[in-house]
Amino acid sequence: MRNTMELQFSALSQNESFARVTVAAFIAQLDPTMDELTEIKTVISEAVTNAIIHGYNNNPDGIVYIAAALEEDTVHITIRDEGAGIADVEEARQPLFTTKPELERSGMGFTIMENFMDDISVESSPSFGTTVKLLKHLSKSKALCN
């Protein structure tokens, strides 16, 4: 059985924690380990923060979209914005790359996402926004107990 949810909210930094907690609550029904839940929450934070800071340049008129789907022991998450987009996705995915060094950004967002998820794809077009698709397989021993 596939279970889905969708969420949209203003591109305000205070909504990052709302997104993280909401997606975590939805995923909790699969009974993930604490480590898995922490990793997913961290990835949500990174992707939403990227959308707010880089996609919309902190413009609260922007909207961040999140869709999540649960299927057996697998979590699918899509985070999308309609902001500035990324000129060179491969460059943006390099560790320590940032377009906002004045904000003391670490440039590790995509690296963190890649390390915590089983699969990540990034589609972006300048002036049309960015879509980040994430996939994580949860521990079979716990997920099968449901």
C-alpha positions in Angstrom: 0.0 0.0 0.0 1.2 3.5 -0.8 0.5 6.3 1.6 1.1 10.0 0.5 1.1 13.5 1.9 1.7 16.9 0.4 2.7 20.2 2.2 3.3 23.7 1.0 4.4 26.7 3.0 5.9 30.2 2.8 9.6 30.4 2.3 10.3 31.6 5.8 13.3 30.3 7.8 11.0 29.6 10.8 9.0 27.1 8.6 12.0 24.8 8.2 11.4 23.2 11.6 7.7 22.9 10.8 8.6 21.0 7.6 11.1 18.8 9.4 8.7 17.8 12.2 5.7 17.3 9.9 7.6 15.0 7.6 9.1 13.1 10.5 5.6 12.6 12.1 4.3 11.2 8.8 7.3 8.8 8.4 7.0 7.7 12.0 4.2 5.3 11.1 6.9 3.0 9.5 8.7 2.9 12.9 12.1 4.0 11.7 15.1 3.8 14.0 16.1 7.0 15.8 19.1 7.3 13.5 17.0 6.9 10.4 14.5 9.5 11.6 17.3 11.9 12.6 18.9 11.5 9.1 15.6 12.2 7.4 14.9 15.2 9.5 18.4 16.6 8.8 17.9 16.1 5.0 14.6 17.9 5.1 16.3 20.8 6.9 19.0 21.0 4.4 16.7 20.9 1.3 14.2 23.3 2.8 16.9 25.7 3.8 18.4 25.6 0.3 15.0 26.4 -1.2 14.5 29.4 1.2 18.0 30.8 1.1 19.2 30.0 -2.4 15.9 29.4 -4.3 14.0 32.4 -3.0 16.8 34.5 -1.5 14.7 34.7 1.7 11.7 36.1 -0.1 8.7 35.0 2.0 6.5 35.3 -1.1 8.0 32.1 -2.4 6.4 28.7 -1.7 8.2 25.5 -0.8 6.5 22.3 -1.7 7.0 18.9 -0.1 5.5 15.6 -1.1 6.2 12.3 0.8 5.2 8.8 0.0 5.6 5.6 2.1 5.7 2.3 0.3 6.5 -0.8 2.4 10.0 0.0 3.9 10.8 2.9 1.5 10.4 6.6 2.0 10.1 8.9 -1.1 10.4 12.7 -0.5 10.3 15.5 -3.1 11.1 19.1 -2.1 10.5 21.7 -4.8 10.7 25.4 -5.2 9.9 27.8 -8.1 12.8 30.1 -7.3 16.1 31.0 -8.9 17.2 27.5 -9.9 20.8 26.2 -10.1 22.9 27.1 -13.1 25.3 24.1 -12.6 23.8 21.2 -10.6 27.0 19.2 -10.6 29.0 22.1 -9.3 26.4 22.8 -6.6 26.7 19.1 -5.5 30.4 19.5 -4.8 31.4 19.5 -1.1 32.0 23.0 0.3 30.5 24.8 -2.8 28.3 27.7 -1.8 26.9 30.7 -3.6 26.3 32.5 -0.3 29.7 32.6 1.5 28.8 35.9 3.1 26.1 34.0 5.1 28.7 31.5 6.4 27.0 28.7 4.5 29.1 25.5 4.7 28.3 24.2 1.2 27.6 20.7 2.6 23.8 20.5 2.0 23.9 18.2 -1.0 26.8 16.2 0.5 24.7 15.6 3.7 21.7 14.6 1.6 23.8 12.1 -0.4 25.3 10.6 2.8 22.0 10.1 4.6 19.8 9.0 1.8 20.0 5.9 -0.5 19.3 8.0 -3.7 19.1 11.7 -4.5 18.3 13.4 -7.8 18.4 17.1 -8.4 16.6 18.8 -11.3 17.0 22.5 -11.7 16.6 25.2 -14.3 17.7 28.8 -13.8 14.7 31.1 -13.1 12.3 28.1 -12.9 13.3 26.4 -9.6 14.7 23.2 -8.2 13.3 19.8 -7.4 15.2 17.5 -5.1 14.0 13.9 -5.0 15.1 11.7 -2.1 14.7 8.0 -1.4 15.5 6.0 1.7 15.1 2.4 2.5 14.4 1.8 6.2 15.7 -1.0 8.2 13.9 -4.1 7.1 13.9 -5.7 10.6 11.8 -2.8 12.1 9.7 -2.0 9.0 8.6 -5.6 8.6 7.2 -5.6 12.1 4.3 -3.3 11.0 
